[in-house]
Amino acid sequence: MTGAPVTNLTKVEREVIGCIMGSERAVSEALEMLRDDDLQTGACRLILQAARAISARGHQVDLMSVTAWLKENHPKIEKIEVNLAA
C-alpha cells in the first residue's frame, strides 16, 4: 500500500528540519537516514549540512549552532527563511 503523493515537498522538508532541530536523538537519526541530495530546498539542504558538520564535531545541533555555522561557512547568506513553525 502506498501513501498519498506529496504535493508540497517544501512544506514536508521544513517539517523534517523543524523536527530534527528539537531533539538530539532526532538529529542523530535524521543524519543517519538523510543525504543532502534527499532535500530539494536549498535552505533545508544547507541546514542539514550544518547539522552534519556540527554533529561531526561532537557539538549539540540547535538553532544557535546552526546559525553560527552558516554565518561562518556561508558568509554571503544574509538569511535563510525556513519557517519551522509553518
C-alpha positions in Angstrom: 0.0 0.0 0.0 1.4 3.4 -0.9 0.7 6.7 0.7 -0.8 9.8 -0.9 1.6 11.7 -3.2 3.4 14.6 -1.6 2.2 17.7 -3.3 4.1 20.2 -1.2 7.6 18.9 -0.8 8.9 22.2 0.6 6.5 22.0 3.5 7.5 18.4 4.2 11.2 19.3 4.2 10.5 22.2 6.5 8.7 20.0 8.9 11.5 17.4 8.9 14.1 20.2 9.6 11.9 21.6 12.3 11.5 18.2 14.0 15.2 17.4 14.0 16.1 20.8 15.4 14.1 20.0 18.5 15.8 16.7 19.6 19.4 15.4 19.7 18.0 11.9 19.1 16.1 13.1 16.0 19.2 14.9 14.7 21.2 11.7 15.0 18.5 9.5 13.3 18.0 12.1 10.5 21.7 12.4 9.8 21.9 8.6 9.5 18.9 8.4 7.2 19.1 11.5 5.0 21.6 12.6 2.4 21.9 16.2 1.4 20.6 15.4 -2.0 17.4 13.9 -0.5 16.3 17.5 0.1 15.2 19.7 -2.8 15.0 23.0 -1.0 18.4 24.8 -0.9 17.8 26.2 2.5 16.9 22.9 4.0 19.9 21.3 2.4 22.2 23.9 3.9 20.7 23.4 7.3 21.2 19.6 7.0 24.8 20.2 6.0 25.3 22.4 9.0 23.7 19.8 11.3 26.0 17.2 9.9 29.1 19.3 10.4 28.2 20.4 13.9 27.4 16.8 15.0 30.6 15.5 13.5 32.5 17.9 15.8 30.6 16.5 18.8 28.6 19.6 19.4 24.9 19.9 20.1 22.8 20.8 17.0 20.4 23.6 17.7 19.2 26.8 16.2 22.2 28.8 17.6 24.9 26.4 16.5 23.3 26.0 13.0 23.1 29.8 12.7 26.7 30.2 13.7 27.9 27.5 11.3 26.0 29.1 8.4 27.5 32.6 9.2 31.0 31.1 9.3 30.8 28.9 6.3 28.4 30.8 4.1 29.0 34.5 4.9 27.2 35.7 1.8 23.9 34.4 3.1 22.0 37.2 4.7 19.3 35.0 6.0 17.7 31.7 5.3 14.0 31.8 5.6 12.6 28.5 6.6 9.5 28.9 8.7 9.9 25.9 11.0 6.5 26.6 12.6 4.6 26.5 9.3 
